[in-house]
Amino acid sequence: MAETSALNRKLGYSPVNVVRGVVNNADFSDAAERTTRRLTKVMVLHPVATGLSFLGFVMAAGAGIVGSFLASLVALLAFLVTLVVLIVDFVLFGIIKNEINDDDNFNNNININAYFSVGIWCVLAAGICTFLAAVILFFTCCTGRVKKHRDNRKVEGYTSPPRTTRRRFWQRRR
Protein backbone atom coordinates (compact mmCIF):
# COMPACT_ATOMS: atom_id res chain seq x y z
CA MET A 1 0.00 0.00 0.00
CA ALA A 2 2.89 2.36 0.73
CA GLU A 3 4.23 1.85 -2.77
CA THR A 4 1.00 2.88 -4.47
CA SER A 5 0.67 6.04 -2.37
CA ALA A 6 4.25 6.97 -3.24
CA LEU A 7 3.48 6.51 -6.94
CA ASN A 8 0.46 8.80 -6.75
CA ARG A 9 2.42 11.74 -5.36
CA LYS A 10 2.99 14.54 -7.77
CA LEU A 11 3.57 18.26 -7.77
CA GLY A 12 0.70 20.47 -8.89
CA TYR A 13 -2.79 19.63 -10.01
CA SER A 14 -5.18 20.42 -12.82
CA PRO A 15 -7.60 23.16 -11.77
CA VAL A 16 -9.35 22.84 -15.13
CA ASN A 17 -10.63 19.39 -14.18
CA VAL A 18 -11.97 20.80 -10.91
CA VAL A 19 -13.76 23.64 -12.73
CA ARG A 20 -15.18 21.22 -15.31
CA GLY A 21 -16.62 19.19 -12.45
CA VAL A 22 -18.45 22.27 -11.14
CA VAL A 23 -19.32 24.18 -14.29
CA ASN A 24 -21.17 22.16 -16.92
CA ASN A 25 -20.18 24.13 -20.02
CA ALA A 26 -16.62 25.06 -19.06
CA ASP A 27 -14.52 24.95 -22.19
CA PHE A 28 -10.84 25.77 -21.61
CA SER A 29 -8.39 25.98 -24.47
CA ASP A 30 -5.48 23.57 -24.50
CA ALA A 31 -3.06 26.44 -23.82
CA ALA A 32 -5.06 27.57 -20.78
CA GLU A 33 -5.21 24.01 -19.47
CA ARG A 34 -1.44 23.47 -19.86
CA THR A 35 -0.67 26.89 -18.38
CA THR A 36 -2.81 26.37 -15.30
CA ARG A 37 -1.36 22.90 -14.71
CA ARG A 38 2.19 24.27 -14.89
CA LEU A 39 1.41 27.29 -12.72
CA THR A 40 0.12 25.05 -9.94
CA LYS A 41 3.58 23.46 -9.82
CA VAL A 42 5.06 26.88 -9.08
CA MET A 43 2.76 27.23 -6.07
CA VAL A 44 5.39 25.31 -4.09
CA LEU A 45 7.06 28.71 -3.71
CA HIS A 46 4.43 29.78 -1.14
CA PRO A 47 6.08 27.86 1.74
CA VAL A 48 9.53 28.77 0.40
CA ALA A 49 8.70 32.48 0.66
CA THR A 50 7.29 31.93 4.14
CA GLY A 51 10.44 30.12 5.24
CA LEU A 52 12.70 32.83 3.84
CA SER A 53 10.67 35.51 5.61
CA PHE A 54 10.94 33.65 8.90
CA LEU A 55 14.69 33.14 8.39
CA GLY A 56 15.12 36.87 7.79
CA PHE A 57 13.13 37.61 10.94
CA VAL A 58 15.25 35.27 13.06
CA MET A 59 18.45 36.73 11.62
CA ALA A 60 17.32 40.28 12.33
CA ALA A 61 16.13 39.52 15.87
CA GLY A 62 19.57 39.04 17.38
CA ALA A 63 21.96 40.54 14.91
CA GLY A 64 24.61 43.21 14.86
CA ILE A 65 25.55 45.28 11.86
CA VAL A 66 26.68 42.38 9.67
CA GLY A 67 23.71 40.26 10.75
CA SER A 68 21.30 43.08 9.95
CA PHE A 69 22.80 43.45 6.51
CA LEU A 70 22.52 39.71 5.86
CA ALA A 71 18.97 39.74 7.24
CA SER A 72 18.08 42.56 4.83
CA LEU A 73 19.46 40.49 1.93
CA VAL A 74 17.41 37.46 3.03
CA ALA A 75 14.33 39.70 3.38
CA LEU A 76 14.95 41.06 -0.13
CA LEU A 77 15.21 37.51 -1.46
CA ALA A 78 11.98 36.64 0.37
CA PHE A 79 10.32 39.67 -1.25
CA LEU A 80 11.42 38.57 -4.72
CA VAL A 81 10.08 35.04 -4.16
CA THR A 82 6.83 36.51 -2.78
CA LEU A 83 6.59 38.73 -5.86
CA VAL A 84 6.92 35.68 -8.13
CA VAL A 85 4.27 33.90 -6.05
CA LEU A 86 1.94 36.89 -6.32
CA ILE A 87 2.32 37.12 -10.10
CA VAL A 88 1.72 33.37 -10.47
CA ASP A 89 -1.38 33.55 -8.26
CA PHE A 90 -2.90 36.44 -10.20
CA VAL A 91 -2.22 34.81 -13.57
CA LEU A 92 -3.48 31.38 -12.49
CA PHE A 93 -6.63 32.57 -10.79
CA GLY A 94 -7.19 35.16 -13.53
CA ILE A 95 -7.36 32.41 -16.16
CA ILE A 96 -9.76 30.36 -14.03
CA LYS A 97 -11.84 33.42 -13.09
CA ASN A 98 -12.27 34.50 -16.70
CA GLU A 99 -13.54 31.07 -17.72
CA ILE A 100 -15.92 30.77 -14.78
CA ASN A 101 -17.30 34.28 -15.28
CA ASP A 102 -17.89 33.65 -18.97
CA ASP A 103 -21.53 34.42 -19.83
CA ASP A 104 -22.03 31.03 -21.51
CA ASN A 105 -21.33 29.09 -18.31
CA PHE A 106 -24.48 28.29 -16.41
CA ASN A 107 -24.74 25.49 -13.88
CA ASN A 108 -28.34 24.37 -13.39
CA ASN A 109 -29.55 27.77 -14.62
CA ILE A 110 -27.58 29.56 -11.86
CA ASN A 111 -24.99 32.12 -12.92
CA ILE A 112 -21.66 31.29 -11.27
CA ASN A 113 -19.39 34.20 -10.36
CA ALA A 114 -15.72 33.98 -9.34
CA TYR A 115 -13.63 36.79 -7.87
CA PHE A 116 -10.29 37.34 -6.15
CA SER A 117 -10.81 36.79 -2.45
CA VAL A 118 -9.00 36.94 0.86
CA GLY A 119 -6.19 34.52 0.04
CA ILE A 120 -4.71 36.43 -2.85
CA TRP A 121 -4.99 39.75 -1.00
CA CYS A 122 -3.15 38.19 1.96
CA VAL A 123 -0.30 37.28 -0.38
CA LEU A 124 -0.28 40.87 -1.64
CA ALA A 125 -0.14 42.18 1.95
CA ALA A 126 2.67 39.72 2.72
CA GLY A 127 4.63 40.99 -0.28
CA ILE A 128 4.24 44.61 0.80
CA CYS A 129 5.23 43.79 4.40
CA THR A 130 8.25 41.79 3.22
CA PHE A 131 9.41 44.68 1.03
CA LEU A 132 9.01 47.16 3.89
CA ALA A 133 10.90 44.80 6.20
CA ALA A 134 13.81 44.57 3.76
CA VAL A 135 14.00 48.36 3.41
CA ILE A 136 13.73 48.97 7.17
CA LEU A 137 16.38 46.34 7.92
CA PHE A 138 18.76 47.86 5.40
CA PHE A 139 18.33 51.39 6.75
CA THR A 140 18.61 50.13 10.33
CA CYS A 141 21.88 48.47 9.43
CA CYS A 142 23.27 51.64 7.85
CA THR A 143 22.08 54.05 10.53
CA GLY A 144 23.23 51.75 13.33
CA ARG A 145 26.79 51.96 12.05
CA VAL A 146 26.67 55.77 11.89
CA LYS A 147 25.27 55.96 15.44
CA LYS A 148 27.98 53.61 16.72
CA HIS A 149 30.72 55.81 15.22
CA ARG A 150 29.08 58.91 16.66
CA ASP A 151 28.88 57.35 20.13
CA ASN A 152 32.50 56.24 20.00
CA ARG A 153 33.61 59.85 19.52
CA LYS A 154 31.83 60.94 22.69
CA VAL A 155 33.80 59.96 25.77
CA GLU A 156 32.66 60.71 29.32
CA GLY A 157 34.17 63.94 30.68
CA TYR A 158 35.90 64.92 27.48
CA THR A 159 34.74 67.55 25.11
CA SER A 160 36.44 67.99 21.84
CA PRO A 161 38.18 71.31 21.23
CA PRO A 162 36.21 73.84 19.23
CA ARG A 163 36.67 73.44 15.56
CA THR A 164 38.76 76.13 13.96
CA THR A 165 38.65 77.11 10.39
CA ARG A 166 41.70 76.45 8.37
CA ARG A 167 43.77 79.48 7.52
CA ARG A 168 44.74 80.08 3.96
CA PHE A 169 48.38 80.48 3.00
CA TRP A 170 48.14 84.26 2.74
CA GLN A 171 46.62 84.47 6.23
CA ARG A 172 49.41 82.56 7.93
CA ARG A 173 52.10 84.32 9.91
CA ARG A 174 55.67 83.83 9.02
PyMOL commands that set and color helices and strands:
alter all, ss='L'
color gray80, all
select helices_A, chain A and resi 2-7+15-22+30-42+45-61+65-100+118-153
alter helices_A, ss='H'
color red, helices_A
select strands_A, chain A and resi 106-107+110-111
alter strands_A, ss='S'
color yellow, strands_A
deselect
rebuild
show_as cartoon
